């Protein structure tokens, strides 16, 4: 059996979400007399197993047992204090049975773990004797039943938590301890209680293996991580971080009260927290299987590996050079000649509405006619939503605009290429097909996980290779005339493809060390240009200075269409919009005036990029419509 701590040290682990709120959703009743949730371990084990299986299907690797309130004091209120051992033992057994069922269905080799949930008492206990009387039987039973770790969660009294940890340390044969407190802002609203740094240092001193927070808002959980990620115990690896927040609080958005913590938010939050060093992630109240599924997808996009083997290249055929790739189109040529370039992002249609397709093609025709645009880059399932594939959209554009092999394309058409949907074999097949169809410039990105509506069939991400691996394989293999296994692409003297290779970089990533390391590897593997995420101020570009001599950068500029658009973008991980810009747009009460200000800001950014000698601009202006050309004229002419 895999060891929980050893596995946690080697990779982030995803736990499940809420038990109590999910049982409430399934049964319509709160935990109460004659309907005690912890008693379901014996009375309705099939229901608890259903909950566990739902979370496992969503991608959880750690199951929290249904034993949160199964201590002697809490069960005494319901007359169940004589069943402490039986309920806790059954809690572990039901979780183990669910894991076994999943393995039987999927033949799944990955390790799964059972975290024995232990919650606080309503009134904190203040003496060692009281803690032992309340918890000893529960702790001993959970350990004897084979729990992989003891999860002490939702504690708000540090003294009670410390007494409980002391009890556990006094008992033989105990599994590792995960200690989690629930946080909230103090009376001033400016600090968290209990103090995060003090808590982590105390837990490390007590020998706790994992410490963190649960049953708090995502933003308080994020503040906790920011406060402790650079403390000595965390940096030394003496203690690992765990975060399992609630589904958030409600905020007034327009004339509605809504929570922004939907499943997609939970997924992005998990990726952000993982980037900042959190090893154990999951959810608490109202975090249900859809939230965990999105967290799984986003974490999977971070752990994708380069699984393709190295190849031995045939002699005398090095990867194709600049003399060949500059012939791929207007953008490729101008990049090689050191001229400023402009690429506009375009989203393919989602459905079959001919009017939408006609509008998008006409928009691209207008870009070609204006003479200011060098390329249109076409997203590949942007935001994980199924759209017409970039290659098919390029074919439609050429057909509607009569851009043939004889006439050539007035703009270089660049498909985004994600690793989300294809295995290694599919990546090679699509690239060779692109080359045969005159698509010779490709922007490689790892891709967003699938984000489907509840009515859409579940779609699993592949993530066989990431953007770095795709760049390496295309440059070192296809552009050198061999397939990914090292076999020649043809019997002709020179079977090499001649792709121009692009990639992306996130300028304000949570983990910039990781992001810059990935950028370095993309450059080392032969990328021809880099497009950045939108930069709404100049400071983030400083991290690129040491790379500017090695590859051209097209700096992302997004045309904001109003204050609501700006506010939404400001909540996207990796995108920072300065308060000055938000204030400048919100100062205009009329939406039309807000859109005009957004265009002015974008034009100012373009003028600055030209003056500073950057290679080009990557304009994200899909929502701006006809305003896109106004932005370009104001920024370039």
C-alpha positions as CSV (number, residue, x, y, z in Angstrom):
1,X,0.0,0.0,0.0
2,X,1.3,3.5,-0.9
3,X,2.3,5.6,2.0
4,X,0.2,8.8,2.4
5,X,3.0,11.2,3.4
6,X,5.5,9.8,0.8
7,X,2.9,10.3,-1.9
8,X,2.0,13.7,-0.7
9,X,5.7,14.8,-0.8
10,X,5.9,13.6,-4.4
11,X,2.7,15.2,-5.8
12,X,-0.3,17.3,-4.8
13,X,-3.3,15.2,-3.7
14,X,-6.9,16.0,-4.2
15,X,-9.4,15.2,-1.4
16,X,-13.1,15.1,-1.7
17,X,-15.6,17.9,-0.8
18,X,-18.4,18.3,1.7
19,X,-20.0,15.3,3.4
20,X,-22.7,17.1,5.5
21,X,-24.0,19.6,3.0
22,X,-24.0,16.9,0.3
23,X,-26.0,14.6,2.6
24,X,-28.4,17.4,3.2
25,X,-28.8,17.8,-0.6
26,X,-29.4,14.1,-1.0
27,X,-31.8,13.6,2.0
28,X,-33.4,17.0,2.5
29,X,-32.8,16.8,6.2
30,X,-30.2,18.1,8.6
31,X,-28.4,15.9,11.0
32,X,-30.8,15.5,13.9
33,X,-32.3,13.0,16.2
34,X,-33.2,9.8,14.4
35,X,-31.4,11.2,11.3
36,X,-27.8,11.5,12.6
37,X,-25.4,11.6,9.6
38,X,-22.6,9.7,11.4
39,X,-25.1,6.9,12.2
40,X,-25.5,6.4,8.4
41,X,-22.2,4.5,8.4
42,X,-24.2,1.5,9.9
43,X,-27.8,2.4,9.1
44,X,-27.5,3.6,5.5
45,X,-24.0,2.6,4.3
46,X,-25.1,2.5,0.7
47,X,-25.8,6.3,0.9
48,X,-22.4,7.1,2.3
49,X,-20.8,4.8,-0.3
50,X,-22.8,6.8,-3.0
51,X,-21.2,10.0,-1.7
52,X,-17.7,8.5,-1.7
53,X,-18.1,7.1,-5.2
54,X,-19.4,10.4,-6.6
55,X,-16.2,12.1,-5.3
56,X,-14.0,9.4,-6.6
57,X,-15.6,9.6,-10.0
58,X,-14.9,13.4,-9.9
59,X,-11.2,12.7,-9.4
60,X,-10.7,12.7,-5.6
61,X,-7.8,10.7,-4.4
62,X,-8.4,11.1,-0.7
63,X,-11.8,10.3,1.0
64,X,-12.8,11.9,4.3
65,X,-14.7,9.5,6.5
66,X,-18.2,10.3,7.7
67,X,-17.0,10.5,11.3
68,X,-16.7,14.3,11.8
69,X,-19.0,14.3,14.8
70,X,-18.5,10.7,15.9
71,X,-16.8,11.5,19.2
72,X,-18.3,10.5,22.6
73,X,-19.5,13.9,23.6
74,X,-21.3,14.7,20.3
75,X,-22.9,11.3,20.1
76,X,-24.1,11.5,23.7
77,X,-26.5,14.2,22.6
78,X,-28.3,11.6,20.4
79,X,-28.0,8.7,22.8
80,X,-25.4,7.0,20.5
81,X,-22.4,7.2,22.9
82,X,-22.3,3.4,23.1
83,X,-21.7,3.1,19.4
84,X,-18.5,5.3,19.1
85,X,-16.3,2.4,18.1
86,X,-18.8,0.8,15.7
87,X,-19.6,4.0,13.8
88,X,-16.0,5.1,13.4
89,X,-14.9,1.6,12.3
90,X,-17.7,1.5,9.8
91,X,-16.8,5.0,8.5
92,X,-13.4,3.8,7.5
93,X,-14.7,0.5,6.1
94,X,-17.3,2.2,3.9
95,X,-14.6,4.5,2.5
96,X,-12.3,1.6,1.8
97,X,-15.2,-0.3,0.1
98,X,-15.8,2.6,-2.2
99,X,-12.2,2.7,-3.2
100,X,-12.3,-1.0,-3.9
101,X,-15.4,-0.6,-6.1
102,X,-13.7,2.1,-8.1
103,X,-10.6,0.0,-8.6
104,X,-12.7,-2.9,-9.8
105,X,-14.5,-0.7,-12.3
106,X,-11.5,1.1,-13.7
107,X,-8.5,-1.2,-12.9
108,X,-7.0,2.0,-11.4
109,X,-3.4,1.8,-10.2
110,X,-3.1,5.2,-8.6
111,X,-3.0,5.3,-4.8
112,X,-6.1,6.3,-2.9
113,X,-6.2,7.3,0.8
114,X,-8.7,7.4,3.6
115,X,-8.5,10.4,5.9
116,X,-10.3,9.9,9.2
117,X,-12.3,13.0,9.9
118,X,-12.3,14.2,13.5
119,X,-14.2,17.4,14.3
120,X,-14.4,19.7,17.3
121,X,-16.9,19.8,20.1
122,X,-19.5,22.6,20.2
123,X,-17.9,24.0,23.4
124,X,-14.1,23.8,23.4
125,X,-12.6,21.4,25.8
126,X,-9.9,22.8,28.1
127,X,-8.3,19.9,29.9
128,X,-6.3,16.9,28.8
129,X,-8.7,14.6,30.8
130,X,-11.8,16.0,29.1
131,X,-10.2,15.6,25.7
132,X,-9.2,12.0,26.4
133,X,-12.6,11.1,27.6
134,X,-14.2,12.7,24.5
135,X,-11.8,11.5,21.8
136,X,-9.7,8.5,22.9
137,X,-12.1,5.8,21.7
138,X,-12.7,7.5,18.4
139,X,-9.0,8.0,17.7
140,X,-8.0,4.5,18.6
141,X,-10.8,3.0,16.5
142,X,-10.0,5.0,13.4
143,X,-6.3,4.1,13.6
144,X,-7.1,0.4,14.2
145,X,-9.5,0.4,11.2
146,X,-6.6,1.4,9.0
147,X,-7.1,5.1,8.3
148,X,-4.1,6.5,6.3
149,X,-4.2,9.8,8.3
150,X,-6.1,11.5,11.1
151,X,-7.8,14.7,9.8
152,X,-8.5,17.0,12.6
153,X,-10.7,19.6,10.9
154,X,-12.7,22.7,11.5
155,X,-11.1,23.5,14.9
156,X,-11.4,27.1,16.0
157,X,-9.8,26.6,19.5
158,X,-6.0,26.2,19.2
159,X,-5.8,25.0,22.9
160,X,-8.3,22.2,22.3
161,X,-6.5,21.2,19.1
162,X,-3.1,21.1,20.9
163,X,-4.6,19.0,23.6
164,X,-6.0,16.5,21.1
165,X,-2.7,16.3,19.2
166,X,-1.0,15.6,22.6
167,X,-3.4,12.8,23.2
168,X,-2.7,11.3,19.7
169,X,1.1,11.5,20.3
170,X,0.7,9.6,23.6
171,X,-1.0,6.7,21.8
172,X,1.0,3.9,20.0
173,X,0.7,3.2,16.3
174,X,-1.0,6.4,15.2
175,X,-1.1,7.5,11.5
176,X,0.1,11.0,10.5
177,X,-1.9,14.0,11.6
178,X,-3.5,16.6,9.4
179,X,-4.5,19.6,11.5
180,X,-6.9,22.2,10.0
181,X,-8.4,25.3,11.6
182,X,-11.3,27.4,10.4
183,X,-10.3,31.0,9.8
184,X,-12.2,34.3,9.8
185,X,-11.3,37.9,9.7
186,X,-10.7,39.4,13.2
187,X,-12.7,42.3,14.6
188,X,-10.7,44.9,12.6
189,X,-11.4,43.0,9.4
190,X,-7.7,43.2,8.5
191,X,-6.2,40.1,10.0
192,X,-7.1,36.4,10.2
193,X,-7.8,34.6,13.5
194,X,-6.2,32.4,14.6
195,X,-2.9,33.9,13.3
196,X,-1.8,31.7,10.4
197,X,2.0,32.0,11.0
198,X,1.6,31.2,14.7
199,X,-0.7,28.2,13.9
200,X,1.7,26.7,11.4
201,X,4.7,27.2,13.7
202,X,2.9,25.6,16.6
203,X,1.8,22.6,14.5
204,X,5.3,22.1,13.2
205,X,6.6,22.2,16.8
206,X,4.1,19.5,17.8
207,X,5.2,17.2,15.0
208,X,2.1,17.6,12.8
209,X,2.7,16.4,9.2
210,X,0.2,18.6,7.4
211,X,-1.4,21.8,8.6
212,X,-4.0,24.0,6.9
213,X,-7.5,25.5,6.8
214,X,-11.0,24.4,6.0
215,X,-14.6,25.6,6.4
216,X,-13.6,29.2,5.5
217,X,-14.0,31.4,2.4
218,X,-11.7,30.8,-0.6
219,X,-10.3,34.3,-0.2
220,X,-9.5,33.7,3.5
221,X,-7.9,30.4,2.5
222,X,-5.8,32.1,-0.1
223,X,-4.7,34.8,2.4
224,X,-3.7,32.0,4.8
225,X,-1.5,30.4,2.1
226,X,0.1,33.7,1.3
227,X,0.9,34.3,4.9
228,X,2.6,31.0,5.6
229,X,4.1,29.7,2.3
230,X,7.4,31.3,3.1
231,X,7.7,30.4,6.8
232,X,10.6,28.3,7.9
233,X,8.7,25.0,8.5
234,X,7.0,25.1,5.1
235,X,10.1,26.1,3.2
236,X,12.1,23.4,4.9
237,X,9.5,20.7,4.1
238,X,8.9,20.1,7.8
239,X,5.2,20.6,7.3
240,X,2.9,20.5,4.3
241,X,0.0,22.8,3.6
242,X,-3.7,21.7,3.2
243,X,-6.6,23.9,2.0
244,X,-10.3,22.8,1.9
245,X,-12.5,25.9,1.8
246,X,-16.2,26.3,1.5
247,X,-18.0,27.3,-1.7
248,X,-17.7,30.9,-0.7
249,X,-19.9,33.8,0.3
250,X,-22.5,35.8,-1.5
251,X,-21.8,39.1,-3.1
252,X,-24.0,41.7,-4.8
253,X,-23.5,41.5,-8.5
254,X,-25.7,44.0,-10.3
255,X,-29.1,43.6,-8.8
256,X,-28.5,40.0,-7.6
257,X,-26.8,38.3,-4.7
258,X,-24.6,35.6,-6.2
259,X,-21.5,33.6,-5.3
260,X,-18.7,33.5,-7.8
261,X,-17.4,30.2,-6.4
262,X,-18.8,27.9,-9.1
263,X,-17.0,24.7,-10.1
264,X,-14.8,26.6,-12.6
265,X,-13.7,29.0,-9.9
266,X,-12.9,26.1,-7.6
267,X,-10.8,24.6,-10.4
268,X,-8.8,27.7,-11.0
269,X,-8.4,28.2,-7.2
270,X,-7.0,24.7,-6.9
271,X,-4.4,25.4,-9.6
272,X,-3.5,28.7,-8.0
273,X,-3.1,27.2,-4.5
274,X,-1.1,24.2,-5.9
275,X,1.2,26.7,-7.7
276,X,1.8,28.3,-4.3
277,X,2.9,25.1,-2.7
278,X,-0.4,23.6,-1.2
279,X,0.0,19.8,-1.3
280,X,-3.5,18.6,-0.1
281,X,-6.5,20.3,-1.6
282,X,-10.2,19.6,-1.3
283,X,-13.5,21.3,-0.3
284,X,-15.7,21.8,2.7
285,X,-19.3,23.1,2.9
286,X,-21.2,23.2,-0.4
287,X,-18.2,22.0,-2.3
288,X,-19.7,19.0,-4.1
289,X,-18.6,16.6,-6.9
290,X,-18.8,19.2,-9.7
291,X,-16.4,21.4,-7.8
292,X,-14.0,18.6,-7.1
293,X,-14.2,17.5,-10.8
294,X,-13.1,20.9,-11.9
295,X,-10.3,21.0,-9.3
296,X,-9.2,17.6,-10.6
297,X,-9.1,18.9,-14.2
298,X,-7.1,22.0,-13.3
299,X,-4.6,20.1,-11.2
300,X,-4.3,17.5,-14.0
301,X,-3.3,20.3,-16.4
302,X,-0.5,21.2,-14.0
303,X,0.9,17.7,-13.6
304,X,1.0,16.7,-17.3
305,X,4.3,15.1,-18.2
306,X,6.5,14.8,-21.2
307,X,6.0,11.1,-21.8
308,X,7.3,10.8,-25.4
309,X,10.7,9.2,-25.7
310,X,13.7,10.9,-27.1
311,X,14.6,10.1,-30.7
312,X,17.7,9.7,-32.7
313,X,17.7,12.1,-35.7
314,X,19.0,11.0,-39.0
315,X,22.3,12.5,-40.1
316,X,22.6,15.7,-42.2
317,X,19.0,16.8,-41.5
318,X,19.0,19.4,-38.7
319,X,15.7,21.1,-37.8
320,X,14.5,23.5,-40.5
321,X,15.9,27.0,-40.2
322,X,14.7,30.6,-40.4
323,X,15.1,30.8,-44.2
324,X,12.4,28.2,-44.6
325,X,10.0,29.3,-41.8
326,X,10.0,33.0,-42.9
327,X,8.1,31.8,-46.0
328,X,5.2,30.6,-43.9
329,X,3.4,33.9,-44.0
330,X,3.3,37.6,-43.2
331,X,3.8,37.3,-39.5
332,X,6.7,34.7,-39.8
333,X,8.4,36.9,-42.3
334,X,8.2,40.1,-40.3
335,X,9.3,38.4,-37.1
336,X,12.4,37.1,-38.9
337,X,13.1,40.5,-40.3
338,X,12.7,42.3,-36.9
339,X,9.5,44.2,-37.8
340,X,6.7,45.0,-35.4
341,X,3.8,42.5,-35.8
342,X,0.2,42.3,-34.9
343,X,-1.9,39.2,-34.2
344,X,-5.6,39.3,-33.4
345,X,-7.2,36.5,-31.4
346,X,-10.4,35.0,-32.9
347,X,-12.8,32.5,-31.4
348,X,-14.4,29.9,-33.8
349,X,-18.1,29.5,-33.8
350,X,-19.7,27.0,-31.3
351,X,-22.7,26.0,-33.2
352,X,-24.3,25.9,-36.6
353,X,-25.7,29.5,-36.9
354,X,-24.6,30.6,-40.4
355,X,-25.0,34.3,-39.4
356,X,-22.3,33.9,-36.7
357,X,-19.9,32.2,-39.1
358,X,-20.6,34.9,-41.7
359,X,-19.9,37.6,-39.1
360,X,-16.7,36.1,-38.0
361,X,-15.3,35.5,-41.5
362,X,-16.3,39.1,-42.5
363,X,-14.4,40.4,-39.4
364,X,-11.3,38.5,-40.5
365,X,-11.7,39.9,-44.0
366,X,-11.8,43.4,-42.6
367,X,-8.6,42.8,-40.6
368,X,-6.9,41.6,-43.8
369,X,-8.1,44.7,-45.7
370,X,-7.0,47.3,-43.2
371,X,-3.3,46.4,-43.7
372,X,-2.4,46.7,-40.0
373,X,-2.8,43.0,-39.0
374,X,-0.3,40.3,-39.8
375,X,-2.0,37.2,-38.4
376,X,-5.2,35.9,-36.8
377,X,-4.6,33.3,-34.1
378,X,-7.6,31.0,-33.6
379,X,-8.3,29.5,-30.2
380,X,-8.6,25.7,-29.6
381,X,-11.6,25.1,-27.3
382,X,-11.1,28.4,-25.5
383,X,-12.1,28.0,-21.8
384,X,-12.5,24.3,-22.3
385,X,-15.8,24.8,-24.3
386,X,-16.3,22.8,-27.6
387,X,-15.9,25.1,-30.5
388,X,-15.3,24.4,-34.2
389,X,-11.7,23.1,-34.3
390,X,-9.1,25.7,-35.4
391,X,-8.1,23.7,-38.5
392,X,-11.6,23.4,-39.7
393,X,-12.3,27.1,-39.1
394,X,-9.2,28.0,-41.1
395,X,-10.5,25.8,-44.0
396,X,-13.8,27.7,-43.8
397,X,-12.1,31.1,-43.8
398,X,-10.0,30.2,-46.8
399,X,-13.1,28.8,-48.7
400,X,-15.3,31.9,-48.0
401,X,-12.5,34.4,-48.8
402,X,-11.1,32.5,-51.8
403,X,-7.6,32.2,-50.3
404,X,-6.1,29.4,-52.3
405,X,-2.7,27.9,-52.6
406,X,-2.2,30.0,-55.7
407,X,-3.3,33.3,-54.2
408,X,-1.9,32.7,-50.7
409,X,-3.4,34.0,-47.5
410,X,-3.6,37.7,-46.9
411,X,-3.1,37.0,-43.2
412,X,-1.1,34.2,-41.5
413,X,-3.7,31.9,-39.9
414,X,-2.4,30.4,-36.6
415,X,-4.3,27.7,-34.8
416,X,-3.9,27.3,-31.1
417,X,-2.9,23.7,-30.4
418,X,-3.7,22.3,-27.0
419,X,-2.6,19.1,-25.3
420,X,-5.9,18.7,-23.6
421,X,-7.7,16.5,-26.2
422,X,-5.0,14.4,-27.9
423,X,-2.6,11.7,-27.0
424,X,0.9,11.7,-28.5
425,X,-0.2,9.8,-31.6
426,X,-3.1,12.3,-32.2
427,X,-0.7,15.3,-31.8
428,X,1.5,14.0,-34.5
429,X,-1.4,13.1,-36.8
430,X,-2.9,16.5,-36.5
431,X,0.4,18.3,-37.1
432,X,1.2,16.4,-40.2
433,X,-2.3,17.0,-41.4
434,X,-1.9,20.8,-40.7
435,X,1.3,20.8,-42.7
436,X,-0.4,19.1,-45.7
437,X,-3.2,21.7,-45.5
438,X,-0.9,24.8,-45.6
439,X,-1.1,25.5,-41.9
440,X,2.5,26.1,-41.0
441,X,2.4,28.3,-37.9
442,X,1.1,26.7,-34.7
443,X,0.7,28.2,-31.2
444,X,1.2,25.5,-28.6
445,X,-0.6,25.7,-25.2
446,X,-1.3,23.1,-22.6
447,X,-5.0,24.1,-22.7
448,X,-7.9,24.6,-20.2
449,X,-9.6,21.6,-18.8
450,X,-13.1,20.7,-20.2
451,X,-15.9,22.8,-18.6
452,X,-19.2,21.4,-19.7
453,X,-22.7,22.3,-18.7
454,X,-24.5,19.8,-16.5
455,X,-26.4,18.4,-19.5
456,X,-23.3,17.8,-21.6
457,X,-21.7,14.3,-21.5
458,X,-18.7,14.1,-19.2
459,X,-15.5,14.8,-21.2
460,X,-12.2,13.8,-19.8
461,X,-9.0,15.7,-20.5
462,X,-6.1,13.7,-22.0
463,X,-3.1,16.0,-21.3
464,X,-0.6,13.4,-22.6
465,X,1.9,16.1,-23.4
466,X,2.2,19.7,-22.4
467,X,3.1,22.7,-24.6
468,X,6.9,22.2,-23.8
469,X,6.8,18.6,-25.0
470,X,4.9,19.6,-28.2
471,X,7.4,22.3,-29.0
472,X,10.3,19.8,-28.5
473,X,8.7,17.1,-30.5
474,X,7.8,19.4,-33.4
475,X,11.1,21.2,-33.6
476,X,13.4,18.2,-33.0
477,X,11.3,15.6,-34.9
478,X,8.9,16.9,-37.5
479,X,10.9,19.9,-38.5
480,X,13.9,17.5,-38.7
481,X,12.0,15.1,-41.0
482,X,11.2,12.3,-38.6
483,X,8.1,11.2,-36.7
484,X,8.0,11.1,-32.9
485,X,9.5,7.6,-32.9
486,X,12.5,8.6,-35.1
487,X,11.3,7.2,-38.4
488,X,11.6,9.3,-41.6
489,X,8.4,11.2,-42.6
490,X,8.9,10.1,-46.2
491,X,11.4,8.7,-48.7
492,X,12.0,12.0,-50.4
493,X,15.4,13.6,-49.9
494,X,14.0,16.2,-47.5
495,X,10.9,15.1,-45.6
496,X,11.0,17.9,-43.1
497,X,8.0,20.0,-42.1
498,X,8.7,23.8,-41.7
499,X,6.5,24.9,-38.8
500,X,6.8,28.3,-37.1
501,X,6.4,27.5,-33.5
502,X,4.7,29.7,-30.9
503,X,3.9,29.4,-27.2
504,X,2.5,31.4,-24.4
505,X,3.7,32.8,-21.0
506,X,1.7,34.0,-18.0
507,X,3.2,37.3,-16.9
508,X,1.7,37.4,-13.4
509,X,1.5,33.7,-12.5
510,X,1.2,32.7,-8.9
511,X,4.4,30.8,-9.2
512,X,6.7,32.9,-11.4
513,X,9.7,30.7,-10.7
514,X,7.9,27.8,-12.3
515,X,6.5,29.9,-15.2
516,X,9.9,31.4,-16.0
517,X,11.5,27.9,-15.9
518,X,8.9,26.7,-18.4
519,X,9.6,29.7,-20.6
520,X,13.3,28.9,-20.5
521,X,12.6,25.4,-21.6
522,X,10.3,26.5,-24.4
523,X,13.0,28.7,-25.8
524,X,15.6,26.0,-25.4
525,X,13.4,23.6,-27.3
526,X,13.2,25.8,-30.4
527,X,10.2,28.1,-30.0
528,X,10.1,31.0,-32.6
529,X,7.9,33.5,-30.7
530,X,6.0,33.9,-27.4
531,X,2.6,35.4,-26.9
532,X,1.9,36.7,-23.4
533,X,-1.3,36.9,-21.3
534,X,-2.7,40.4,-21.2
535,X,-0.5,43.0,-19.5
536,X,-2.5,45.9,-18.1
537,X,0.6,47.6,-16.7
538,X,4.3,47.7,-17.6
539,X,5.9,46.3,-14.5
540,X,5.2,42.6,-15.3
541,X,7.2,42.8,-18.5
542,X,10.4,43.3,-16.5
543,X,10.7,39.5,-16.0
544,X,11.0,39.1,-19.8
545,X,14.0,41.4,-20.2
546,X,16.6,38.6,-19.9
547,X,14.8,36.6,-22.6
548,X,14.3,39.3,-25.2
549,X,17.5,38.7,-27.0
550,X,16.6,35.0,-27.5
551,X,13.1,35.1,-28.9
552,X,10.4,37.7,-30.0
553,X,7.6,38.5,-27.6
554,X,4.1,39.5,-28.7
555,X,2.7,41.3,-25.6
556,X,-1.0,40.6,-24.8
557,X,-3.3,43.6,-24.9
558,X,-7.0,43.1,-24.1
559,X,-9.6,45.6,-25.1
560,X,-11.9,46.0,-22.1
561,X,-15.5,46.7,-23.2
562,X,-16.7,48.1,-19.9
563,X,-16.4,48.0,-16.1
564,X,-18.1,44.7,-15.7
565,X,-15.8,43.1,-18.2
566,X,-12.8,44.6,-16.4
567,X,-14.1,43.4,-13.1
568,X,-14.5,39.8,-14.3
569,X,-11.1,39.8,-15.9
570,X,-9.5,41.0,-12.6
571,X,-10.7,37.8,-11.0
572,X,-9.0,35.5,-13.4
573,X,-5.8,34.0,-11.9
574,X,-2.7,35.4,-13.6
575,X,-4.5,38.6,-14.7
576,X,-3.9,41.8,-12.7
577,X,-5.8,45.0,-13.6
578,X,-4.5,48.0,-11.7
579,X,-7.0,50.0,-9.6
580,X,-6.2,53.0,-11.7
581,X,-7.7,51.4,-14.8
582,X,-10.7,50.1,-13.0
583,X,-11.4,53.6,-11.6
584,X,-10.8,55.2,-15.0
585,X,-13.4,53.0,-16.6
586,X,-15.9,53.1,-13.7
587,X,-15.8,56.9,-13.7
588,X,-17.9,56.7,-16.9
589,X,-21.6,56.0,-16.1
590,X,-22.5,55.3,-19.7
591,X,-21.6,51.8,-21.0
592,X,-20.7,53.3,-24.4
593,X,-18.2,55.7,-22.7
594,X,-16.8,52.8,-20.7
595,X,-16.1,50.9,-23.9
596,X,-14.4,54.0,-25.4
597,X,-12.2,54.3,-22.4
598,X,-11.3,50.6,-22.7
599,X,-10.3,51.2,-26.4
600,X,-8.2,54.3,-25.4
601,X,-6.3,52.2,-22.8
602,X,-5.6,49.5,-25.3
603,X,-4.3,52.0,-27.9
604,X,-2.1,53.6,-25.2
605,X,-0.6,50.2,-24.4
606,X,0.1,49.5,-28.1
607,X,1.9,52.8,-28.5
608,X,4.0,52.1,-25.5
609,X,5.0,48.6,-26.8
610,X,6.1,50.1,-30.1
611,X,8.2,52.7,-28.4
612,X,9.8,50.2,-26.1
613,X,10.8,48.0,-29.0
614,X,8.8,44.9,-28.3
615,X,8.4,42.5,-31.2
616,X,4.6,42.8,-31.5
617,X,1.2,42.9,-29.9
618,X,-1.2,40.0,-29.4
619,X,-4.6,41.8,-29.3
620,X,-7.4,40.1,-27.5
621,X,-10.4,42.1,-28.8
622,X,-13.1,39.6,-29.7
623,X,-15.8,41.4,-27.7
624,X,-14.8,44.8,-29.0
625,X,-16.1,44.1,-32.5
626,X,-15.6,46.9,-34.9
627,X,-13.8,48.8,-32.2
628,X,-10.8,46.6,-32.8
629,X,-9.8,48.5,-36.0
630,X,-10.2,51.8,-34.1
631,X,-7.8,50.6,-31.4
632,X,-5.2,49.5,-34.0
633,X,-5.4,52.8,-35.9
634,X,-5.0,54.8,-32.7
635,X,-2.2,52.6,-31.5
636,X,-0.2,52.2,-34.7
637,X,-0.8,55.2,-36.9
